[in-house]
């Protein structure tokens, strides 16, 4: 999984270098697929339940599962890039939301808090903790900043398949759910909105956006629970996480 995670991280680095005004989401998708295959991996998302692309690319008020296409990135956009790679039978999955050019103060703050919420959740992925300790940490950081957690979308276990048990909500009281044990591998992924928590599904049956049109961000790492603490498998050097200030 760590090998798959390195390909995920390098794909994020490559795509991030090309996130700029005027680039289409289709161009980013093609770039990512070519690179993933060049590393011996397979884009996990492509063909998953009929999904037609290698990346999920979701701009602005779109939360997740955006289908790449002719959309041209514009100055001031934010873009969630979600990458999954299967390599030697194992899956790694990570997301990062990029600013496109100069973005608003609200967008900057949202991205900062999204990363801080991810860092807080990852920090709770320790043997002996309960699953909901992760959820509570994400919610606490998000809501303390005045943003909202999406309650209908969750993180998940990941390993041989992209979506495995357990589901990991981004909210809830601490001290509940399964006890975390060494060897567990989890996709921890805060999805937070600048406005309210409600979302809706587009007619393409994939893309999900905020109900009130507010900005949304998505950050994710694949994390292993180890005897000595959480191990990020999807490349902290390329998809950074930052503690709340």
SULNORBEL-V51290 format. One record per residue. N is the residue number from 0. RES is the residue in one small letter. PSI is psi in whole degrees, -180 to 180 (* if undefined). OMEGA is omega as a letter, one per 30 degrees, with the letter a starting at -180 (* if undefined). D_CENTER is the distance of its C-alpha to the mean C-alpha in Angstrom with 1 decimal. Layout:
N:RES:PSI:OMEGA:D_CENTER ; N:RES:PSI:OMEGA:D_CENTER
This chain:
0:x:-35:l:16.7 ; 1:x:-36:l:16.9 ; 2:x:-43:l:18.4 ; 3:x:-38:l:15.7 ; 4:x:-36:l:13.2 ; 5:x:-37:l:15.4 ; 6:x:-40:l:15.3 ; 7:x:-48:a:11.5 ; 8:x:-43:l:12.0 ; 9:x:-34:l:15.1 ; 10:x:-42:l:13.6 ; 11:x:-43:l:11.1 ; 12:x:-47:a:14.3 ; 13:x:-48:a:16.4 ; 14:x:-42:a:14.4 ; 15:x:-34:l:14.1 ; 16:x:-20:a:17.8 ; 17:x:2:l:18.4 ; 18:x:104:a:16.5 ; 19:x:161:a:19.6 ; 20:x:138:l:21.8 ; 21:x:-17:l:23.5 ; 22:x:140:l:21.1 ; 23:x:155:l:20.2 ; 24:x:-29:l:16.9 ; 25:x:-40:l:19.1 ; 26:x:-40:l:20.1 ; 27:x:-39:l:16.7 ; 28:x:-44:l:16.1 ; 29:x:-40:l:19.5 ; 30:x:-46:a:19.0 ; 31:x:-45:a:15.9 ; 32:x:-44:l:17.8 ; 33:x:-43:a:20.9 ; 34:x:-46:a:19.4 ; 35:x:-45:a:17.7 ; 36:x:-33:l:21.0 ; 37:x:-22:l:23.0 ; 38:x:8:l:21.5 ; 39:x:7:l:22.5 ; 40:x:173:l:19.2 ; 41:x:134:l:18.4 ; 42:x:114:a:15.4 ; 43:x:-35:a:14.2 ; 44:x:-31:a:13.2 ; 45:x:116:a:16.6 ; 46:x:-4:l:19.1 ; 47:x:112:a:16.9 ; 48:x:31:l:18.9 ; 49:x:3:l:20.1 ; 50:x:133:a:17.0 ; 51:x:10:a:18.7 ; 52:x:171:a:16.4 ; 53:x:-29:l:14.5 ; 54:x:154:l:11.4 ; 55:x:121:a:9.8 ; 56:x:113:a:10.8 ; 57:x:108:a:10.9 ; 58:x:143:l:13.3 ; 59:x:-108:a:14.5 ; 60:x:-1:l:15.0 ; 61:x:127:a:13.0 ; 62:x:-57:a:9.9 ; 63:x:167:l:8.5 ; 64:x:24:l:10.5 ; 65:x:136:a:12.6 ; 66:x:123:l:15.2 ; 67:x:148:a:16.2 ; 68:x:-145:a:19.8 ; 69:x:-3:a:22.4 ; 70:x:126:l:20.4 ; 71:x:129:l:21.3 ; 72:x:140:l:19.2 ; 73:x:156:l:21.4 ; 74:x:129:l:22.1 ; 75:x:-9:l:20.3 ; 76:x:161:l:17.3 ; 77:x:149:a:13.7 ; 78:x:118:l:11.3 ; 79:x:126:l:7.7 ; 80:x:117:a:7.5 ; 81:x:124:a:5.7 ; 82:x:132:l:8.1 ; 83:x:137:a:9.9 ; 84:x:133:l:13.3 ; 85:x:126:a:16.3 ; 86:x:124:a:19.0 ; 87:x:36:l:22.2 ; 88:x:3:l:21.0 ; 89:x:151:a:17.9 ; 90:x:141:l:14.2 ; 91:x:152:a:11.3 ; 92:x:130:l:7.6 ; 93:x:153:l:5.0 ; 94:x:151:l:3.0 ; 95:x:137:l:5.7 ; 96:x:122:a:7.9 ; 97:x:142:l:11.4 ; 98:x:144:l:14.8 ; 99:x:106:a:17.3 ; 100:x:-145:l:20.6 ; 101:x:125:a:21.8 ; 102:x:169:a:19.9 ; 103:x:161:l:21.3 ; 104:x:-38:l:21.6 ; 105:x:-44:a:19.6 ; 106:x:-43:l:16.6 ; 107:x:-45:a:17.0 ; 108:x:-41:l:17.2 ; 109:x:-45:a:14.2 ; 110:x:-39:l:12.0 ; 111:x:-45:a:14.0 ; 112:x:-36:l:13.6 ; 113:x:-44:l:9.8 ; 114:x:-38:l:10.0 ; 115:x:-38:l:13.0 ; 116:x:-40:l:11.6 ; 117:x:-46:l:9.0 ; 118:x:-41:l:12.2 ; 119:x:-42:l:14.3 ; 120:x:-45:l:12.5 ; 121:x:-39:a:12.5 ; 122:x:-21:l:16.1 ; 123:x:-2:a:17.1 ; 124:x:66:a:16.2 ; 125:x:142:l:19.9 ; 126:x:132:a:22.6 ; 127:x:-24:l:24.7 ; 128:x:167:l:22.2 ; 129:x:156:a:21.4 ; 130:x:-40:a:18.1 ; 131:x:-10:l:18.3 ; 132:x:-36:l:18.7 ; 133:x:-49:a:14.9 ; 134:x:-46:a:14.7 ; 135:x:-39:a:17.5 ; 136:x:-43:l:16.2 ; 137:x:-48:a:13.1 ; 138:x:-42:a:15.5 ; 139:x:-47:l:18.2 ; 140:x:-44:a:16.5 ; 141:x:-51:a:15.1 ; 142:x:-27:l:18.5 ; 143:x:-26:l:20.6 ; 144:x:-1:l:19.4 ; 145:x:10:l:20.4 ; 146:x:173:a:17.0 ; 147:x:149:l:16.1 ; 148:x:133:l:13.7 ; 149:x:127:a:13.1 ; 150:x:-12:a:15.1 ; 151:x:1:l:15.0 ; 152:x:145:a:11.4 ; 153:x:160:l:10.5 ; 154:x:-173:a:8.7 ; 155:x:162:l:11.1 ; 156:x:156:a:13.3 ; 157:x:146:a:13.0 ; 158:x:-102:l:16.0 ; 159:x:-28:l:18.5 ; 160:x:161:a:16.5 ; 161:x:-42:a:12.9 ; 162:x:110:l:13.4 ; 163:x:167:l:15.8 ; 164:x:152:g:17.2 ; 165:x:160:l:16.6 ; 166:x:146:a:14.5 ; 167:x:92:l:12.8 ; 168:x:158:l:13.3 ; 169:x:25:l:12.2 ; 170:x:162:l:15.9 ; 171:x:164:l:19.2 ; 172:x:149:l:22.1 ; 173:x:168:l:22.0 ; 174:x:22:a:24.0 ; 175:x:162:l:23.3 ; 176:x:-174:a:22.1 ; 177:x:149:l:22.4 ; 178:x:132:l:23.4 ; 179:x:136:a:20.9 ; 180:x:150:l:22.7 ; 181:x:137:a:22.5 ; 182:x:-17:l:21.1 ; 183:x:143:l:18.4 ; 184:x:125:a:15.0 ; 185:x:139:l:12.0 ; 186:x:104:a:8.2 ; 187:x:122:a:7.6 ; 188:x:89:l:4.9 ; 189:x:134:l:6.9 ; 190:x:110:a:7.5 ; 191:x:151:a:10.7 ; 192:x:149:l:13.6 ; 193:x:-26:l:16.5 ; 194:x:-134:a:18.9 ; 195:x:170:a:19.3 ; 196:x:-10:a:16.9 ; 197:x:145:a:18.2 ; 198:x:167:l:16.6 ; 199:x:157:a:18.3 ; 200:x:131:l:18.0 ; 201:x:169:a:19.4 ; 202:x:-17:l:22.4 ; 203:x:-4:l:20.6 ; 204:x:15:l:19.3 ; 205:x:-59:a:15.7 ; 206:x:137:a:14.5 ; 207:x:129:a:13.8 ; 208:x:165:l:14.9 ; 209:x:141:a:16.2 ; 210:x:-36:a:19.7 ; 211:x:6:l:21.2 ; 212:x:8:a:19.8 ; 213:x:159:l:18.1 ; 214:x:150:l:15.2 ; 215:x:149:l:11.7 ; 216:x:160:a:8.5 ; 217:x:120:l:4.8 ; 218:x:141:a:3.7 ; 219:x:143:l:3.2 ; 220:x:150:l:6.6 ; 221:x:126:a:9.2 ; 222:x:134:l:12.1 ; 223:x:136:l:15.7 ; 224:x:123:a:18.2 ; 225:x:172:l:21.3 ; 226:x:-28:a:24.8 ; 227:x:8:l:24.1 ; 228:x:-178:a:20.7 ; 229:x:138:l:17.0 ; 230:x:116:l:16.4 ; 231:x:121:a:13.1 ; 232:x:-9:a:13.4 ; 233:x:30:l:10.9 ; 234:x:77:a:13.0 ; 235:x:-24:a:13.1 ; 236:x:-26:a:15.6 ; 237:x:-26:l:13.5 ; 238:x:80:a:10.1 ; 239:x:154:l:11.9 ; 240:x:145:a:11.5 ; 241:x:137:l:14.5 ; 242:x:150:l:16.5 ; 243:x:142:l:17.8 ; 244:x:*:*:21.2
